[in-house]
Amino acid sequence: MSRPQQVALRVLPQLIFGRSHTYGGSFTGSGTVESVACMTRKDIASFHQTWFRPNNATLIVAGDTTLTDLTPKLERLFAGWKPQRIPPKNLATVLPSGSSTVYVIDRPGSAQSTIIAALIAPPPFAASEIAIAAMNDGLGGTFGSRSNMNLREEKHWSYGADSRLWPARGPRIFLAVASPELSLAKHEFAANGRFQFQLPAPCKEFWRPRRAISDHLAAQ
């Protein structure tokens, strides 16, 4: 855990979702030194028996075959793999706090810092998903997006800046991330707030996201 971004991503989910939520676990691994040290073979086998079930799996087959030919073979090969009840997971909607909060993780001696702005985004199946994807691509989802062009190419404050929607079936976290030199962190923090989120996007910023989304839909 020597890299600032990894440290931040380990702490962030529980700050957004809380410890009891399914998505409250670390983004960079769910264990600790202590939990890994005391893990047993029985623990691993129990996890496998609980979650690796046909009613909790998706099988993808690619090749020169048909469903008619493939189905009896799969049914024979997996005949002993029986379904069972899968424990429910807490995917409850998390409401925004209504105010901004700043958390600081002090790492003495760090030459670089990581700034992460995070908020709750709708599940990926929402009617607004295409608009959300276009927003993310224009803001920080590609190299030529607003945040990277401004903070890296124009100001040279950061090696890179981006935004992303963390994959999930339920409510997601939207992240805007940059890693500036420590002496520039306070300037970048202020610039992100003013430049990234307050200025309306001109039409030219939406050309690339629209094309990317159209190409993706055509390939499906």
DRENPA-3360 file (N, C-alpha, C; in nm, 2 decimals, always signed):
BEGIN
1 = MSRPQQVA = +0.08/-0.12/+0.00/+0.00/+0.00/+0.00/+0.09/+0.13/+0.00 ~ +0.18/+0.13/-0.09/+0.28/+0.24/-0.09/+0.23/+0.35/-0.19 ~ +0.13/+0.33/-0.27/+0.09/+0.43/-0.37/-0.03/+0.50/-0.32 ~ -0.03/+0.64/-0.32/-0.14/+0.71/-0.27/-0.28/+0.68/-0.32 ~ -0.29/+0.65/-0.46/-0.42/+0.62/-0.51/-0.48/+0.49/-0.46 ~ -0.39/+0.39/-0.44/-0.44/+0.27/-0.39/-0.48/+0.28/-0.25 ~ -0.41/+0.36/-0.17/-0.45/+0.39/-0.03/-0.59/+0.45/-0.03 ~ -0.61/+0.55/-0.11/-0.74/+0.62/-0.12/-0.85/+0.53/-0.16;
9 = LRVLPQLI = -0.83/+0.45/-0.27/-0.93/+0.36/-0.32/-0.97/+0.25/-0.22 ~ -0.88/+0.22/-0.13/-0.91/+0.12/-0.03/-1.01/+0.17/+0.08 ~ -1.00/+0.30/+0.10/-1.08/+0.36/+0.21/-1.21/+0.42/+0.15 ~ -1.21/+0.47/+0.03/-1.32/+0.54/-0.03/-1.46/+0.47/-0.02 ~ -1.47/+0.34/-0.06/-1.60/+0.28/-0.07/-1.68/+0.28/+0.06 ~ -1.62/+0.26/+0.17/-1.69/+0.25/+0.30/-1.73/+0.40/+0.34 ~ -1.66/+0.50/+0.29/-1.70/+0.63/+0.32/-1.83/+0.67/+0.24 ~ -1.84/+0.61/+0.12/-1.96/+0.64/+0.04/-2.08/+0.55/+0.08;
17 = FGRSHTYG = -2.05/+0.42/+0.09/-2.16/+0.33/+0.11/-2.18/+0.28/+0.25 ~ -2.08/+0.29/+0.33/-2.09/+0.24/+0.47/-2.04/+0.09/+0.47 ~ -2.00/+0.05/+0.59/-1.94/-0.09/+0.60/-2.04/-0.20/+0.57 ~ -2.17/-0.18/+0.60/-2.27/-0.29/+0.58/-2.31/-0.31/+0.44 ~ -2.28/-0.22/+0.35/-2.33/-0.23/+0.21/-2.23/-0.32/+0.14 ~ -2.29/-0.40/+0.04/-2.20/-0.49/-0.04/-2.09/-0.41/-0.11 ~ -2.11/-0.29/-0.15/-2.01/-0.21/-0.22/-1.92/-0.13/-0.13 ~ -1.93/-0.16/+0.00/-1.85/-0.09/+0.10/-1.71/-0.14/+0.12;
25 = GSFTGSGT = -1.68/-0.25/+0.04/-1.55/-0.31/+0.05/-1.44/-0.23/-0.03 ~ -1.32/-0.26/+0.00/-1.21/-0.19/-0.07/-1.21/-0.22/-0.22 ~ -1.17/-0.11/-0.30/-1.16/-0.13/-0.44/-1.03/-0.19/-0.48 ~ -0.94/-0.21/-0.38/-0.80/-0.26/-0.41/-0.78/-0.39/-0.34 ~ -0.88/-0.47/-0.32/-0.86/-0.60/-0.24/-0.94/-0.59/-0.12 ~ -1.00/-0.70/-0.08/-1.10/-0.70/+0.03/-1.04/-0.75/+0.16 ~ -0.91/-0.79/+0.16/-0.85/-0.85/+0.28/-0.75/-0.75/+0.35 ~ -0.71/-0.80/+0.46/-0.60/-0.73/+0.54/-0.49/-0.83/+0.57;
33 = VESVACMT = -0.38/-0.78/+0.62/-0.27/-0.87/+0.65/-0.32/-0.98/+0.75 ~ -0.40/-0.93/+0.85/-0.45/-1.02/+0.95/-0.55/-1.12/+0.90 ~ -0.64/-1.08/+0.81/-0.74/-1.17/+0.76/-0.69/-1.27/+0.67 ~ -0.59/-1.23/+0.59/-0.53/-1.33/+0.50/-0.44/-1.43/+0.58 ~ -0.38/-1.39/+0.68/-0.30/-1.48/+0.76/-0.38/-1.59/+0.83 ~ -0.50/-1.56/+0.87/-0.58/-1.66/+0.94/-0.68/-1.73/+0.85 ~ -0.67/-1.71/+0.72/-0.76/-1.78/+0.62/-0.72/-1.93/+0.61 ~ -0.82/-2.01/+0.61/-0.80/-2.16/+0.61/-0.86/-2.22/+0.48;
41 = RKDIASFH = -0.82/-2.34/+0.45/-0.87/-2.41/+0.33/-1.02/-2.43/+0.35 ~ -1.07/-2.45/+0.47/-1.21/-2.46/+0.49/-1.29/-2.33/+0.45 ~ -1.23/-2.22/+0.48/-1.29/-2.09/+0.44/-1.30/-2.08/+0.29 ~ -1.20/-2.11/+0.22/-1.20/-2.10/+0.08/-1.30/-2.20/+0.01 ~ -1.30/-2.32/+0.07/-1.40/-2.42/+0.02/-1.54/-2.38/+0.04 ~ -1.57/-2.32/+0.16/-1.70/-2.27/+0.19/-1.75/-2.16/+0.10 ~ -1.65/-2.07/+0.07/-1.68/-1.96/-0.03/-1.72/-2.02/-0.16 ~ -1.64/-2.12/-0.21/-1.67/-2.18/-0.34/-1.80/-2.25/-0.34;
49 = QTWFRPNN = -1.83/-2.32/-0.24/-1.96/-2.39/-0.23/-2.08/-2.30/-0.23 ~ -2.06/-2.18/-0.17/-2.17/-2.09/-0.15/-2.20/-2.01/-0.28 ~ -2.10/-1.97/-0.35/-2.11/-1.87/-0.46/-2.10/-1.93/-0.60 ~ -2.02/-2.04/-0.62/-2.00/-2.10/-0.75/-2.11/-2.20/-0.78 ~ -2.22/-2.15/-0.82/-2.34/-2.23/-0.85/-2.40/-2.19/-0.99 ~ -2.46/-2.29/-1.05/-2.51/-2.26/-1.19/-2.62/-2.15/-1.19 ~ -2.69/-2.13/-1.08/-2.79/-2.02/-1.08/-2.73/-1.89/-1.04 ~ -2.60/-1.89/-1.03/-2.53/-1.76/-1.00/-2.41/-1.74/-1.10;
57 = ATLIVAGD = -2.43/-1.81/-1.22/-2.32/-1.81/-1.32/-2.37/-1.78/-1.46 ~ -2.29/-1.73/-1.54/-2.32/-1.71/-1.69/-2.21/-1.79/-1.77 ~ -2.25/-1.87/-1.86/-2.16/-1.95/-1.94/-2.16/-1.89/-2.08 ~ -2.04/-1.86/-2.13/-2.02/-1.80/-2.26/-1.94/-1.90/-2.34 ~ -1.99/-1.93/-2.46/-1.92/-2.03/-2.55/-1.90/-1.96/-2.68 ~ -1.78/-1.96/-2.73/-1.75/-1.90/-2.86/-1.68/-2.01/-2.95 ~ -1.73/-2.02/-3.07/-1.67/-2.12/-3.16/-1.76/-2.16/-3.27 ~ -1.72/-2.26/-3.35/-1.80/-2.31/-3.46/-1.90/-2.42/-3.41;
65 = TTLTDLTP = -2.01/-2.37/-3.35/-2.11/-2.46/-3.29/-2.24/-2.40/-3.29 ~ -2.34/-2.47/-3.25/-2.48/-2.42/-3.24/-2.53/-2.45/-3.10 ~ -2.64/-2.38/-3.06/-2.70/-2.41/-2.93/-2.76/-2.55/-2.93 ~ -2.81/-2.59/-3.04/-2.87/-2.73/-3.05/-2.76/-2.84/-3.02 ~ -2.65/-2.82/-3.08/-2.54/-2.92/-3.06/-2.48/-2.91/-2.92 ~ -2.47/-2.79/-2.87/-2.40/-2.76/-2.75/-2.47/-2.80/-2.62 ~ -2.60/-2.77/-2.62/-2.68/-2.79/-2.50/-2.68/-2.93/-2.44 ~ -2.69/-3.04/-2.52/-2.69/-3.17/-2.45/-2.55/-3.20/-2.40;
73 = KLERLFAG = -2.44/-3.15/-2.46/-2.31/-3.17/-2.41/-2.29/-3.10/-2.28 ~ -2.33/-2.98/-2.27/-2.32/-2.90/-2.15/-2.40/-2.96/-2.03 ~ -2.52/-3.01/-2.07/-2.61/-3.07/-1.96/-2.54/-3.20/-1.91 ~ -2.47/-3.27/-2.00/-2.41/-3.39/-1.95/-2.28/-3.36/-1.86 ~ -2.20/-3.26/-1.91/-2.08/-3.23/-1.84/-2.11/-3.16/-1.70 ~ -2.21/-3.09/-1.70/-2.24/-3.01/-1.57/-2.36/-3.07/-1.49 ~ -2.39/-3.20/-1.52/-2.51/-3.26/-1.45/-2.49/-3.26/-1.30 ~ -2.37/-3.27/-1.25/-2.35/-3.28/-1.11/-2.34/-3.15/-1.04;
81 = WKPQRIPP = -2.35/-3.04/-1.12/-2.34/-2.91/-1.06/-2.48/-2.86/-1.03 ~ -2.52/-2.86/-0.90/-2.65/-2.84/-0.86/-2.67/-2.69/-0.81 ~ -2.79/-2.63/-0.84/-2.81/-2.50/-0.79/-2.85/-2.51/-0.64 ~ -2.83/-2.40/-0.58/-2.88/-2.38/-0.44/-2.90/-2.23/-0.41 ~ -2.96/-2.21/-0.30/-3.00/-2.07/-0.27/-2.87/-1.99/-0.25 ~ -2.87/-1.87/-0.32/-2.75/-1.78/-0.31/-2.79/-1.67/-0.20 ~ -2.70/-1.65/-0.11/-2.73/-1.55/+0.00/-2.75/-1.41/-0.07 ~ -2.85/-1.34/-0.02/-2.88/-1.20/-0.08/-2.76/-1.10/-0.04;
89 = KNLATVLP = -2.75/-1.01/-0.13/-2.65/-0.90/-0.11/-2.72/-0.77/-0.09 ~ -2.66/-0.68/-0.01/-2.72/-0.55/+0.02/-2.68/-0.46/-0.10 ~ -2.77/-0.43/-0.19/-2.75/-0.34/-0.30/-2.84/-0.22/-0.29 ~ -2.88/-0.19/-0.17/-2.97/-0.08/-0.14/-2.92/+0.05/-0.20 ~ -3.01/+0.14/-0.24/-2.98/+0.27/-0.29/-2.92/+0.35/-0.18 ~ -2.82/+0.42/-0.20/-2.75/+0.51/-0.10/-2.78/+0.65/-0.14 ~ -2.84/+0.73/-0.06/-2.87/+0.87/-0.09/-2.75/+0.96/-0.07 ~ -2.73/+1.06/-0.15/-2.62/+1.15/-0.13/-2.63/+1.22/+0.01;
97 = SGSSTVYV = -2.52/+1.26/+0.06/-2.52/+1.32/+0.20/-2.58/+1.46/+0.20 ~ -2.58/+1.52/+0.08/-2.64/+1.66/+0.08/-2.54/+1.77/+0.10 ~ -2.41/+1.73/+0.14/-2.31/+1.83/+0.16/-2.17/+1.77/+0.12 ~ -2.08/+1.85/+0.10/-1.94/+1.80/+0.06/-1.86/+1.78/+0.19 ~ -1.78/+1.67/+0.18/-1.69/+1.64/+0.29/-1.55/+1.61/+0.24 ~ -1.45/+1.66/+0.30/-1.31/+1.64/+0.26/-1.24/+1.54/+0.36 ~ -1.19/+1.43/+0.31/-1.11/+1.34/+0.40/-0.97/+1.35/+0.35 ~ -0.88/+1.35/+0.45/-0.73/+1.36/+0.43/-0.67/+1.24/+0.49;
105 = IDRPGSAQ = -0.59/+1.17/+0.41/-0.51/+1.06/+0.46/-0.36/+1.10/+0.45 ~ -0.30/+1.12/+0.57/-0.16/+1.17/+0.58/-0.06/+1.06/+0.55 ~ +0.03/+1.08/+0.46/+0.14/+0.99/+0.43/+0.27/+1.07/+0.44 ~ +0.33/+1.08/+0.55/+0.45/+1.16/+0.56/+0.56/+1.12/+0.46 ~ +0.62/+1.22/+0.40/+0.73/+1.19/+0.30/+0.68/+1.16/+0.16 ~ +0.55/+1.17/+0.13/+0.51/+1.14/-0.01/+0.55/+1.26/-0.10 ~ +0.60/+1.23/-0.21/+0.63/+1.33/-0.31/+0.51/+1.36/-0.40 ~ +0.41/+1.28/-0.40/+0.30/+1.29/-0.49/+0.17/+1.27/-0.41;
113 = STIIAALI = +0.07/+1.34/-0.44/-0.06/+1.32/-0.37/-0.17/+1.27/-0.48 ~ -0.28/+1.22/-0.43/-0.39/+1.18/-0.51/-0.51/+1.25/-0.46 ~ -0.58/+1.31/-0.56/-0.71/+1.38/-0.53/-0.82/+1.30/-0.59 ~ -0.92/+1.26/-0.52/-1.03/+1.19/-0.57/-1.16/+1.26/-0.53 ~ -1.24/+1.30/-0.63/-1.38/+1.35/-0.60/-1.47/+1.23/-0.63 ~ -1.57/+1.20/-0.55/-1.65/+1.09/-0.57/-1.80/+1.13/-0.53 ~ -1.89/+1.07/-0.60/-2.03/+1.08/-0.57/-2.11/+0.96/-0.62 ~ -2.23/+0.95/-0.58/-2.32/+0.83/-0.61/-2.38/+0.86/-0.75;
121 = APPPFAAS = -2.37/+0.76/-0.84/-2.43/+0.76/-0.97/-2.54/+0.65/-0.98 ~ -2.63/+0.67/-1.07/-2.74/+0.57/-1.08/-2.69/+0.44/-1.13 ~ -2.76/+0.33/-1.11/-2.72/+0.20/-1.17/-2.71/+0.20/-1.32 ~ -2.63/+0.11/-1.38/-2.61/+0.12/-1.52/-2.73/+0.09/-1.61 ~ -2.84/+0.05/-1.55/-2.96/+0.02/-1.63/-3.05/+0.14/-1.64 ~ -3.02/+0.25/-1.58/-3.10/+0.37/-1.58/-3.13/+0.42/-1.72 ~ -3.24/+0.49/-1.74/-3.27/+0.54/-1.87/-3.17/+0.65/-1.92 ~ -3.10/+0.71/-1.82/-3.01/+0.82/-1.85/-2.87/+0.77/-1.87;
129 = EIAIAAMN = -2.85/+0.63/-1.89/-2.71/+0.58/-1.90/-2.63/+0.63/-2.02 ~ -2.69/+0.65/-2.13/-2.62/+0.70/-2.25/-2.57/+0.85/-2.22 ~ -2.66/+0.93/-2.16/-2.62/+1.06/-2.12/-2.51/+1.06/-2.02 ~ -2.51/+0.97/-1.92/-2.41/+0.96/-1.82/-2.28/+0.92/-1.88 ~ -2.28/+0.83/-1.98/-2.16/+0.78/-2.04/-2.10/+0.89/-2.13 ~ -2.18/+0.97/-2.19/-2.13/+1.09/-2.27/-2.07/+1.19/-2.18 ~ -2.13/+1.22/-2.07/-2.08/+1.31/-1.97/-1.94/+1.27/-1.92 ~ -1.93/+1.14/-1.89/-1.80/+1.09/-1.84/-1.69/+1.09/-1.94;
137 = DGLGGTFG = -1.72/+1.06/-2.07/-1.62/+1.06/-2.17/-1.57/+1.20/-2.19 ~ -1.67/+1.30/-2.19/-1.63/+1.44/-2.21/-1.55/+1.50/-2.09 ~ -1.58/+1.45/-1.97/-1.52/+1.51/-1.85/-1.38/+1.45/-1.83 ~ -1.37/+1.31/-1.83/-1.24/+1.25/-1.80/-1.23/+1.11/-1.85 ~ -1.32/+1.06/-1.93/-1.32/+0.92/-1.96/-1.22/+0.88/-2.07 ~ -1.16/+0.98/-2.14/-1.07/+0.95/-2.25/-0.95/+1.05/-2.23 ~ -0.84/+1.02/-2.31/-0.72/+1.10/-2.30/-0.75/+1.24/-2.34 ~ -0.83/+1.26/-2.44/-0.86/+1.40/-2.49/-0.97/+1.47/-2.41;
145 = SRSNMNLR = -1.01/+1.42/-2.30/-1.12/+1.47/-2.23/-1.08/+1.60/-2.15 ~ -1.18/+1.67/-2.10/-1.16/+1.80/-2.04/-1.06/+1.80/-1.93 ~ -1.07/+1.71/-1.83/-0.98/+1.71/-1.72/-0.84/+1.69/-1.75 ~ -0.81/+1.59/-1.84/-0.67/+1.56/-1.88/-0.61/+1.67/-1.96 ~ -0.69/+1.72/-2.05/-0.63/+1.83/-2.14/-0.60/+1.95/-2.05 ~ -0.68/+1.98/-1.96/-0.66/+2.10/-1.87/-0.55/+2.08/-1.77 ~ -0.55/+1.97/-1.70/-0.46/+1.96/-1.59/-0.32/+1.90/-1.63 ~ -0.32/+1.82/-1.74/-0.20/+1.76/-1.79/-0.14/+1.85/-1.90;
153 = EEKHWSYG = -0.21/+1.86/-2.01/-0.16/+1.92/-2.13/-0.14/+2.07/-2.12 ~ -0.23/+2.14/-2.05/-0.23/+2.29/-2.05/-0.15/+2.34/-1.93 ~ -0.19/+2.29/-1.81/-0.12/+2.34/-1.69/+0.00/+2.26/-1.64 ~ +0.01/+2.14/-1.69/+0.12/+2.05/-1.65/+0.13/+2.03/-1.50 ~ +0.01/+2.02/-1.44/+0.00/+2.00/-1.29/+0.00/+1.85/-1.26 ~ -0.03/+1.77/-1.35/-0.05/+1.63/-1.32/-0.01/+1.54/-1.44 ~ +0.05/+1.42/-1.41/+0.08/+1.33/-1.52/-0.04/+1.28/-1.59 ~ -0.15/+1.28/-1.52/-0.28/+1.24/-1.59/-0.39/+1.26/-1.49;
161 = ADSRLWPA = -0.51/+1.29/-1.55/-0.63/+1.31/-1.48/-0.75/+1.24/-1.56 ~ -0.83/+1.18/-1.49/-0.94/+1.11/-1.55/-1.07/+1.10/-1.46 ~ -1.17/+1.05/-1.52/-1.29/+1.02/-1.45/-1.34/+0.88/-1.49 ~ -1.42/+0.82/-1.40/-1.47/+0.68/-1.43/-1.59/+0.65/-1.35 ~ -1.67/+0.56/-1.40/-1.78/+0.50/-1.33/-1.75/+0.36/-1.29 ~ -1.74/+0.34/-1.16/-1.70/+0.21/-1.11/-1.81/+0.10/-1.15 ~ -1.77/-0.01/-1.21/-1.87/-0.11/-1.25/-1.95/-0.17/-1.13 ~ -2.08/-0.18/-1.15/-2.16/-0.23/-1.05/-2.30/-0.26/-1.10;
169 = RGPRIFLA = -2.38/-0.35/-1.04/-2.51/-0.37/-1.08/-2.61/-0.27/-1.01 ~ -2.57/-0.23/-0.89/-2.66/-0.13/-0.82/-2.60/+0.01/-0.83 ~ -2.62/+0.09/-0.73/-2.57/+0.23/-0.74/-2.42/+0.23/-0.75 ~ -2.36/+0.32/-0.83/-2.22/+0.32/-0.86/-2.15/+0.44/-0.80 ~ -2.02/+0.43/-0.80/-1.94/+0.55/-0.76/-1.89/+0.61/-0.89 ~ -1.91/+0.74/-0.90/-1.84/+0.82/-1.01/-1.72/+0.89/-0.95 ~ -1.61/+0.87/-1.01/-1.48/+0.92/-0.96/-1.42/+1.02/-1.06 ~ -1.36/+1.12/-1.01/-1.27/+1.21/-1.08/-1.14/+1.20/-1.01;
177 = VASPELSL = -1.03/+1.16/-1.08/-0.90/+1.13/-1.01/-0.79/+1.21/-1.08 ~ -0.70/+1.26/-1.00/-0.57/+1.32/-1.05/-0.46/+1.30/-0.94 ~ -0.34/+1.29/-0.99/-0.23/+1.27/-0.90/-0.12/+1.38/-0.92 ~ -0.13/+1.49/-0.86/-0.04/+1.60/-0.88/+0.08/+1.59/-0.79 ~ +0.18/+1.67/-0.82/+0.29/+1.69/-0.73/+0.24/+1.76/-0.61 ~ +0.29/+1.72/-0.49/+0.24/+1.76/-0.36/+0.22/+1.92/-0.36 ~ +0.32/+1.99/-0.41/+0.31/+2.14/-0.39/+0.20/+2.20/-0.48 ~ +0.14/+2.12/-0.58/+0.04/+2.17/-0.66/-0.10/+2.12/-0.63;
185 = AKHEFAAN = -0.11/+2.04/-0.53/-0.23/+1.97/-0.49/-0.35/+2.07/-0.46 ~ -0.32/+2.17/-0.38/-0.42/+2.27/-0.35/-0.47/+2.34/-0.47 ~ -0.38/+2.38/-0.56/-0.43/+2.45/-0.68/-0.52/+2.36/-0.77 ~ -0.48/+2.23/-0.78/-0.56/+2.14/-0.86/-0.69/+2.11/-0.80 ~ -0.70/+2.10/-0.67/-0.82/+2.08/-0.60/-0.92/+2.19/-0.63 ~ -0.87/+2.32/-0.63/-0.96/+2.43/-0.66/-1.00/+2.43/-0.81 ~ -0.90/+2.40/-0.90/-0.93/+2.40/-1.04/-1.03/+2.30/-1.08 ~ -1.02/+2.18/-1.02/-1.12/+2.08/-1.05/-1.26/+2.12/-1.03;
193 = GRFQFQLP = -1.28/+2.19/-0.91/-1.42/+2.23/-0.88/-1.47/+2.34/-0.97 ~ -1.39/+2.43/-1.01/-1.43/+2.54/-1.10/-1.44/+2.50/-1.24 ~ -1.34/+2.44/-1.29/-1.33/+2.41/-1.44/-1.41/+2.29/-1.48 ~ -1.40/+2.18/-1.40/-1.45/+2.05/-1.45/-1.60/+2.05/-1.44 ~ -1.66/+2.11/-1.33/-1.80/+2.08/-1.30/-1.89/+2.20/-1.32 ~ -1.84/+2.32/-1.34/-1.92/+2.44/-1.35/-1.94/+2.49/-1.49 ~ -1.84/+2.47/-1.57/-1.85/+2.53/-1.71/-1.93/+2.43/-1.80 ~ -2.03/+2.48/-1.87/-2.10/+2.40/-1.96/-2.02/+2.34/-2.07;
201 = APCKEFWR = -2.05/+2.23/-2.12/-1.97/+2.16/-2.23/-2.02/+2.21/-2.36 ~ -1.92/+2.26/-2.44/-1.95/+2.30/-2.58/-1.98/+2.18/-2.67 ~ -2.04/+2.21/-2.78/-2.08/+2.09/-2.87/-1.96/+2.01/-2.91 ~ -1.84/+2.07/-2.93/-1.73/+1.99/-2.98/-1.68/+1.89/-2.88 ~ -1.71/+1.91/-2.75/-1.67/+1.81/-2.65/-1.76/+1.69/-2.65 ~ -1.88/+1.70/-2.71/-1.96/+1.58/-2.72/-1.95/+1.51/-2.85 ~ -1.87/+1.56/-2.94/-1.85/+1.49/-3.07/-1.79/+1.35/-3.05 ~ -1.68/+1.35/-2.97/-1.60/+1.22/-2.95/-1.69/+1.12/-2.87;
209 = PRRAISDH = -1.75/+1.16/-2.76/-1.83/+1.07/-2.68/-1.95/+1.01/-2.77 ~ -2.01/+1.10/-2.85/-2.12/+1.05/-2.93/-2.08/+0.94/-3.03 ~ -1.96/+0.97/-3.09/-1.91/+0.87/-3.19/-1.87/+0.74/-3.12 ~ -1.81/+0.75/-3.00/-1.77/+0.63/-2.93/-1.89/+0.55/-2.89 ~ -1.99/+0.61/-2.84/-2.11/+0.54/-2.80/-2.18/+0.48/-2.92 ~ -2.19/+0.55/-3.03/-2.25/+0.50/-3.15/-2.17/+0.38/-3.20 ~ -2.04/+0.38/-3.20/-1.96/+0.27/-3.25/-1.98/+0.15/-3.16 ~ -1.99/+0.17/-3.03/-2.01/+0.06/-2.93/-2.15/+0.00/-2.96;
217 = LAAQ = -2.25/+0.08/-2.98/-2.39/+0.02/-3.00/-2.39/-0.06/-3.13 ~ -2.32/-0.01/-3.23/-2.32/-0.08/-3.36/-2.25/-0.22/-3.35 ~ -2.16/-0.23/-3.26/-2.08/-0.35/-3.25/-2.15/-0.46/-3.17 ~ -2.26/-0.42/-3.10/-2.34/-0.52/-3.02/-2.42/-0.61/-3.10;
% end
